[in-house]
């Protein structure tokens, strides 16, 4: 007998002080998109990161994701993160322009016949130049080069406003919603208080004025 699935009630649900919530959209495709391949411009390459250290990985992770409140890999213990980074089923790539890392791509093949687009992003001043389409083109090629039957990704309302439309244009189809509740990483002190201005910081009463 399957476990009963719990759903949020209709209407508004209060969050505990210090928490933030985001609407997550899950998207998937069951065959490679027919969109035309897109190449990186001259001087931009995609480089595989083989068993990066947690410190090196987090440097790139924070460079890409701080503005969008990426924090799970910051909170994760080093041993747990290192185990993920060293899995044969996980592929990690940096987008490089000259000697500078400007993007992150992470593909997870841990589930048989599936690939999760785990992390995907560019630094802020690299967006709007077609690099996202080129990165997705390479991500698709790498994912479907393996014997998978499903390629999936999730995005949330903390991400760039154009992220959901971008994934749909890339061939992904939305199939479910989730609400994610987490502690505000800015109030935890692991991200600066002045990032992600699109997500207001609401101080718990006991912290106000301190």
N, C-alpha and C positions, 0 to 999 in steps of 0.2 A: 504494500500500500504506500503510495507516494505521500511525502510530507505536505501538509497544508501550507499553501503560499500565503504570506501576509502582505496586505496592501495598505497604503496610507488611506485614511478616511477621506471622504469628500470635504472640501472646505480648507480652511487654513490650519496649519499645524505649527505650534510654537517650537522654537529651538532653545536649547539650554544656553545660558550666557557663555559667550566666548566661542560659540559654534557658528559655522557658516554652512550653507547648503547650496548645491548646484544641481540643475537639471541635466542629466546625462542622456545623450542620444546614442544608441548603438546602431551601427550600420554594417552591412555585409555585401559581398558579391560571391557568386558561385562559379563564375568563369571570368577569365581575363577580360578587362575592358577593351573595347575596340578602338579606343582613342589612339591617335597617332603618337608614336614615340617622340619625346622631347629631349633634346640634348642640353647639357650645361654649356654656357658660353665659355669662350677661351679664358683660361686662368682659373676656372672653378672645377674642382674634382670631387669625387666621392671616394673616401679612403676607409677601408675596413680597420676597425680598432680591435686588435686581438688581445683578449684578456686584459683590458685596461684596469688600472688600480681603482679602488673606490674613490680616491681623492681626485684622480684625473677625470674620471667619469663625471663626478659631481660638479667639477669646474665647468664642463661643457653643459651639463644638465641645467645648472643654475643660470648660465649665460643665456640659454634659450628660454627657460621656463619661469624665471622669477616673476616676470610681469604677468604671468598667467597663473600664479600661485601653485606651480608644481612644487610639491614638498615631500611626497611619499618616499622618494629615494634619498632625501636628506635625513628623514627620521629613521630610516631603515638601518639597523646595525651593520657595521662594516662586513662582518662575517656573512650575513645573509645576502648583502648586496654583492659581495665577491663571488658567492656561489652562483648567483644569477649571471653575472658577467662572464663567468667561466664555463657556462653550459654550452655544449655543442649545438643545442637547439636554439640558441639566442645569437643573433647577428647584430652587431653594432657598427654604425658608420658615422663618420664626421664629414660634413660638407666643408671643403677647404677652398679658400680664395688666397692664393699665394701661400703664406705660412700661417694664416689665421683661420681658425675653426669658426665657421659661421652657421653651421646647421647640425642637426642630430637626427639620425634615423635608427630606429630599433625594431627589429623583426623577431617575433617569438614563434617558433615552430614546436613548442613543447607538447601541444595537443596533436595527436596523429591526424594527418590529412587537413590540418588547419594552419593558418598563419595569422597572428595578431599583429597589426601595426601598432606596436606598443608606444613608441614616442616618435614624433615627427614635428620638426619645427626649425625655424630660421631666426637669427637675431633680427631685431626690429628694423635696422637700416638696410637689411637685405631683402625685405619683402616688397612686393609690388614690382618686381623686375623679371618675373617669369621663372625664378629659381624654384618656387614651390611646385610648379607644373613639372619641371625637369626632375626634381627630387621624387615626386610621386611616380613619374614614369619609370625611374630606376627602381623604386620600391616595388612597383608592380612586376617588373621584370624579374627581380630577385625572388619575390614571393612565389610567382607562378613557375619559376625554374625548378621548384621542388614539386613532388607529387601531392599537391594539396587539392582539396575540393571546396575550400571556403577561405576567404580572405576577409578579415573584419577589423573594425576600428571603433573606438568610441570618442566622442567629443562632448564638451560640456559648456554651459553658459558662462564659465569663467574664461574660456578660451577666446581667441580672436573672434570678433563678430562674424567674420567671413569664413570661419573654419567649416561650419556645417555645409554651407553652400559649396565650398571647395570640394569636400568629400563627395557630395552628391554629383557634382560635375565630373568627378573623377571616376564615376561608375558605381559607387557604393549606394546601397538602398537602405534607408532607415527601417528598423524592424522592432525596436522597443525603447521605452523610456525607463530611466531609473532616477531616483533622487539620492544624491550622496551627501551625507552629513559628516563633517570633520571639524576638528579644532582649527581655528584661524591660525595659520603658521606665523602670521605677523605678531599676534599676541603671545605666541610661544617663544618669540625671539629668534626664530630660525630664518625669517625673512624680514627685510626692512619694513618699517611701518608705512613708508611712503610709496610702496609699489602697488600695482593693481588698483588704480584709482576708480576703476569701474565696479569694484566690490568694496563698499564702505566698511571701514573698521568701526565696530560697535563695541565700545568698552563695557565689560561687566561692571555693575554698580560698584563692586568692592575695589575696582581698579581706577575708577574715575577720580581725577584730582590727585592721583599718587605720582 
